Amino acid sequence: MNTKTCTHCQEYSEVSRRTFLGRSFQSAAGLLLGNSLVALPSWLPRITLADPLKGPAGDTLVCIFLRGGADGLNMVVPHGDDQYYARRPYLGIPRPDDNKAKNGRTLDLDGFFGLHPALADLHPIYNAGHMAFVHATGSPDETRSHFEAMDLMERGAAENGDYTGWLSRHLATLDTGNNSALRAVGIGDMLPASLTGAVSATALQSIADYHLAGPAERVGEMTALLNALYNQRNDLLTGAAAQTFASIDVLSRIETERYQANGRAYAENEFSQAMRVVAQLIKADVGVEVACVDLGGWDTHVAQGNVEGAQANLMRQLAAGLAAFYEDLPDQITNVTVVVMSEFGRRVQENGGLGTDHGHGNMMMVMGGGINGGQVFAQWPGLHDEQLAGPGDLAITTDYRDVLGDIIAKRLNNPQLADIFPGYVVNEMGVARVRP
């Protein structure tokens, strides 16, 4: 195998001019302070992912994007498929009943699928019925380019010239009467493409960053001076400034230094601390409807590892952050839905560098008190040669918009799926499907 960085990975490591320019305005607030579309699987309407929400207010939706193309086959392991082990003699995660495994083995979920042992923190949540997994899912677009795949997925659309994000379209089509400056937040220094659009959103790395230091009278004078300065302008920056001042006003009321989480402590890494911020915002009841968090580093072409290694370390971060978040919100989790996705999966066959190359089908995770958890949703395509897609990838049997559409319709109380996902219409079950 040639271990040089591939063209798509070079593209992934460099921020494109279009992406940077398209998101620069959204981040101004932070700077101031396989083929064609697949039809809806026949099994999905009978086994709906989410329970219908009762009452007018929808869940808070937390979207976690695993950037780099996470290897879903080693996260939710198809240990019941012999071809998985035939194609991954080194990287394969040992079966749950493999007594010869020295360092760890798959944690069984349903007799066919199991969790990587590094995701052990999620197992109790699954057993409690508050977590579900969807396998053989993803975008039907065949690109193996990180940026292109992420762009298409975050826009929730095929190539149609609409560069707004699916989350922005969701917020624009759902009038909840919520005027909070924090209706949509992205944890980080730049908003994700899924929040691109007309609805205002705020990028923040920590709540404390929005706390203006100093005596109250001096803070008031500073805010008044900044307001006067930007109100004299008549351009796009004025709107971003107004968003910042509104965010400062709300976030300044949230106590951060003495915050005590329920359950386990959040780990001292970026992902867990981002989940801590989201939990604080939800518990403070400041009007957050959508929050986005990224966890990068999943492009594991070389030295991926199996039970231990680079990917296992990332999985531990993911699982620990999700578990801490879940335990921190015992009174709110019924009205919170978390969805985890990645732009594409990895090749089924391990490569000569003991890693995996860019693939197609993947898995998704959903967590929350209102989902039909404790199960793996999958129409498994199989891993024999004739069952694989493209150059040797897991085939997609469930479009990722089927999953998101079910959550949006049933947990976010938004029936406008045809507007949120262009090219899709709503069937009688309230789930997105391809337009004939």
C-alpha positions, 0 to 999 in steps of 0.5 A: 500500500502507498502510505502517502497522503491521498488526494482526498485527505489533502483536501480534508486537511486544507480549508477550502476558500469556499468553505471558509468564506461561506462560514466566516460571517457565521463566525463573526459573533465568535470573532467579536468576543451509492449510486442514486437515491435509495427508496425508504426501506420497507422495514423502517415504517414498522420499526420507527426510531422515535416515539411521537412527542406529546406537547407543542415543544420539541426536543433539544437536538444535539448533533455530533459529527465524527469528521474524517470518516469513522470506521462504523464496522469497528464501532458497531461490529457485525460479529455475526457475519463471518466475512467481517473477520475474513476481511479483517484478520488483524483489525477485526474485534473479537467475538463476544464469546472469543475466550482467547481474546486477551485485550478485549472483545465485542460487547454483544447488543442483539446476537449479531451486532456488538459494541467495540469495547472502547464504547463500553460506557454506552452499553448501560445506556443501550440496555436502559433503552435510551440508545439505538444504533442504525447500521448500513446507513449513510449518504447515497452519494458515492464521493470519497472526498471528505469535504464533498461528502461532509458538504452534501450531508450537512446540506441534507441534499444532493447537488441542487445549488442550495447551500443552506444547511438542513438544520438551518432549514429545520429552524426556519420552517418551525416557528416555536415562538423562541426568540433566544439568541441561543436557539442554535449553537455550534460549539467551536470557533466556527459554525458547521455547514448544517447551520448555514442559512438565514436563522441566526446561530452562535459559535462559542467554545465556552460560556466563560468566554462570553462573561465580560470581566470587571466591575458591573458599571465598567462592563455596562459602559463597555457594552454600551460603547460597542453597541454604539460603535456597531449600530452606526454601521449598516452592513452584515457585521452589524447583525453579527454584532447584535447576535454577539451582544444578545448572546453575551446578555444570556450567557453572562447569567450562567454560572460556570466556575462552580458548575457541578455535573450530575454523575461522572465528571467530564473528561479534560478533552475538547469533546467532553468539555463541549458536551459539558457546555451543551449540558449547561445551556440545556440545564440553564433553559436559555432556549437552545433548540439545536447544538452541534459538536464535532469530534475529528481525527477519524481518517485512519488509513494507517495504524488504526488499531483494533481493540487498542490504538488510535481509533479506540482512543477516539471511541473512548473520548466519544463514549465518555463524553456521551455518558457524562452528558447522559448522566448530567441530564437525568431530568432533561434527557426525556426531551433531548435527542442526540444523533451521531454521524460521519460523512462516510464509512471505511472499506471493509477490507483492511489495507496493508498499512493496518488501516482502512481506506475511504468507504461508503456505508456506515453506522449512526447512533441515537441517544435520548429518553424519547427514542425506541432504544435498546436495539440496532436498526439494520437491513444488513446487506452482507459483506460477500463480494457480490453484496459490497458497493463500489470497490469493496464497501458496506452497501447503504440500505438506509439513507441517513435522512430516513433517520434524521427525518424520523427524529425531526418529525416525531421528536422535533415536531416539524412535519416540513421534511420536504423543505428540510431535505430537498428531493424528499417527501413525507410518507404516511409514517412521517418519515423522509423518503425519495420523491418518485 
